Amino acid sequence: MRVAIDTRKIHDFGIGTYIRNLLRQLARIDRETEYVLLCREPDLGIAAQLGPNFRSVREPSPNYSLREQIHVPWILRRERPDVYHAPHYVLPALVRCRSVVTIHDCIHLMFPQYLPNGAAYAYARASMWAAARRSHRILTVSEASKRDILHLFNVKPEKIVVVYNAIDEHFSATPSDEHVARIRERYQLDHKFVLYVGNIKPHKNLVRLIEAFSQLRRTHDDLKLLIIGDEISKLPALRRAVHRHKLHKYVRFLGYLKDDTLTVLYRLASVFVFPSLYEGFGLPPLEAMAS
């Protein structure tokens, strides 16, 4: 059997974690199925790290682009997989093989005000509708997301399979004292801090987090706030909020960090906070509890 998986979003925060853990666990339990990974150029070496039954093919199309609507089906016709897995909600119309689509949440349809314009909303709705209707099976990550999919799209409940997200086991492993000391020194963590881990997007409610942190510092002036996730440039209102409340010395944006660093930061934090307005699942709280 041959299974093709789109891995172009492997470095994203939420979906990227999903893809990385999916590949890692497939490599652990399955040495017989042939897996064809659609990858960007820098990630072509991933397959070699997973096992001899994994193979990478170059797929340079940007996500959510017109090019992927043509080039992904062309790759699939060439590779002839038995099943194609799209780990997000885009399933190009020209894909002819059997397909499985993971719809993590319906955030773009539940909160259209966070999209840049009406065209983006129309694209998201059309893409998600097509994926839900044309795929042979829909995977989703929670009963809440399944209810949203059933509410928004006319699909049969038995077509949707809920497979809960799980953390990687290393979040439950206690890091060595030496590793903790290195992370503490590298990031100069000689103070108490509040920790947020996740994407930098409007529905994550981070501007409100900055406002709350500003009030908290009135009685806890020794606290700092660490925000782990995407580049802050993705949400200009967040930077403005930091400067409006004069918190630029107390709020640190560390960008994307590897899991072995996150495991330490979870343990060193005084408080983990996750103020999101909507989640299909929300892995960071689970990781924090495991840590």
N, C-alpha and C positions, 0 to 999 in steps of 0.2 A: 504494500500500500504506500502511496506517496501523498504527503500532505504539504501544501504550501502555506506559509505564514508570512503576513506582512509585518516586518519588524522595523519599519522606518521611524516609528515613534519611540524607539527603545530608550532614548535618553530623556524623554519627557518625565515629569514627576510622577503623576498618578498612573497613566496608561503605560509609561515606560517601566515602572515597577512591576506592573501586571505582566508585561511581555518578558522582562528579565526572569521573573520567578517561574513563569510558564515554561520557558525554554529550559531553565535549570532543572525543573522537576521532570519534564519530558525526557531529558537526557539521562536522568537518574533511573527512570522506570521502564524506558522503552529503547531497546537496541535493535529492533527489527524494522520498524516503520522508517521509511525514507522521508526526511524533512528537508524541504527547500525553503530557504529563508530569503525573502525579498529585502535587500539591505541597501543602505547608502554606501558610497565608496569607502569611507573610513571604517565601516563596520563589517567589511567582507571577511575579516579574520575571525568573527564570532563563531562560525560553524566549527572551525578547527578546534576550538576550546570545548565544544560540547560532545563531540564523538564522531566516529566514522560514518554514521547514518545521517549526519547533518551536512548540508551543502548550501553555500551562499550564492545568490545571483544578484547582480547589480540592478537596482531600481532607483534611478535618480529623480523621479518625479516629485515635486513638492506636494506635501499633504494638502488636501482640499483644493486641488488645481484641476484645470481642464486636461492637462497632460496625463495625470494618473488615470483619467477615464479611458484613455486610449492605450497607454503604455503598459499598465498593469494587466489588462486582458491579453495583450500581445505576449507578455512574458508567460502568462498562464497557458496560452495556446501552445507555446513552444515547449514548456516543461510538462504539460499534460498531467497535472495532479488529479488524484481522486477526489480530494477535498481541498478547498481554499478557506483559510481562516483570516477574516479581517478583524483585528482586535479593537477596532473603533467603528464608528457607524457608517463608513463610506464603503459601499459595494458597487463598483463600476457597472454600468448597465450592460456592457458587452461581455461580462464574465459569464461563461456558459457551464462551467463545472459545478458540482455540488458545493454549497458554501455554508459556512457557519460565521455568524457575525456576533461580536460582543458589543452590546450597548450598555455602557457603564451607568449612564444617567441620562436624563432629558433636560439638563440644565439650560441649554440654548432655547428650548421651547418654553420652559417654566419661567425663565427670566430673560425675555427677549430684549429688555432695556439695557442689558449689559453687552449686547452685540454692537458692532460699530455702526451698522445701518440696516435698513430694511432688506437690502439684497442679501446680506449675511444671514438674516433670519430665514428668508425664502430658501436659500441654499441649504441651510441646516435642516429645515423641515422637509424639503424634497429629498435630501440625501438619506435622512433617517427613515422617512416613509418608505423609500425604495428599498433600503436595506432590510427593514422589518418585513416587507411584503415579499421580496424576491428571495431572501435567504431560505435555506432549507431548515435551519435551526437558529434560534436566538439564544445566546448566553447573556445573562445579566448577573449582577453581583449582590443583589439583595431583593427581598420581597417588596420593599418600597419602590425600587426601580421597576420591578415587574408590574406593579400596580400602575405606575406612570405610563409605561409602554402600552398596557392594555387600555388605559384611558385615552391615550392620544392616537393610537393606531388600531385599525380593525384587523387584529390577528387573533388566532385561537390561543387560549391559555396554554394548551398542551405543547404549543410550538416553542414556548419560552422555558428555558431551564435555568434555575437559580443555582449558581455555583459561587459560594461565598469566597471573598478574598481571604487570604491567609498571609501571615507575616513569614519572612524568612527566619529559619530557626536560629540564626546567629544573633537575633535581637534578644533571645532568651539566655544567651551565653554571657557569663560575666567576663568583661574584659580584664586583662592583666593590670596590675597596679602600674607597671611601666608604661603601658599604652595610655592609660588614663592620664598619667603625669605628662606624657608627650603632648596629648591633645590640650590639656590645661595650659601648658606652656606655649604651644603654638598659637593658640587663640587668646592668650592672656586672660584666662578666666579665673581671676583672683577676687571675684565678687559674686554675690548672688544674682541670678538672672531668671527671667521668664523666657520660655522657649516657644516659638511657633515654627512648625514644619509644614510645608505645603506650597501650592502654587501661589503666584502673585496675580490674583484675578479679582474683579470686583465682588463676586458673590462670596469670596472668602472673608469679606467684612473686615479687612485689615485697617481701613481708616478708622473704624469704630474701635478697633483694638488700640490704636495709637491714642485715641481720646481717653479710653479707659486707663491706659498706662500712665497718661499725664496726671490723671486724678490719683492713681495709686501712689505715685512718687511724692505726693504731698505728705504722706504719712510713712512712706518707705523710700527715703531718698538714697538708700544704698543699692537699689535695684537697677538692673539694666534689662533691656529686651533684645533677644537674639531672634532674627527672622531668617529662616533657612528656606530657600526656594529659588524661583526664577530671578531674572534680573529685575531690579526695581524700576527700570525704564518702562516696563510693561504697564505700570500703573502710576502715572505722574502724580495723581492725587495723593498717593501715599507719601511721596517725598515732600509734597507741600504740607501735609498734615504734620510731619515730623518737624519741619521748620516753623510752622505756625505755633506749635506748642513748645518750641525751643528745646527739642529733645535730641538734636543731632549728636550730642556727646554721649547719649544714653541708649540709643537705638542702633544696633549693628545689623547690617545686611550681609550675610555670608554667602549668598548664592547657593548653587547646588553643591552638596557634599556627599561623599561616598558613605555607604552604610556603616563601615567600620568606624567612621568618625561620628555618625549619628548615634550609634549605640552608646557612646561615651557622653555625648551632649545630653541625651535623654536622662542619663543617670546623674549628671551634674546639675541639671536644672532644678530650681526650687519649685517651679510650677510649669506645667505644660498647658498651653491654651490653644483652643481650636474653635474660633468664633464663627465658623462658616454658616451661611444662611441656608445652604442646601447641599446635600451630598448623596451620591448614589450609594456609597459605602463609607469612605473615609478611613484610609489605612493608618495615618499618623497616630490617632488616638490608640489604636490597637498596638502599634509599635511601642508607644509610650508606656502603656500598661504592662506589656511584656518586659520592658526594661526596668 
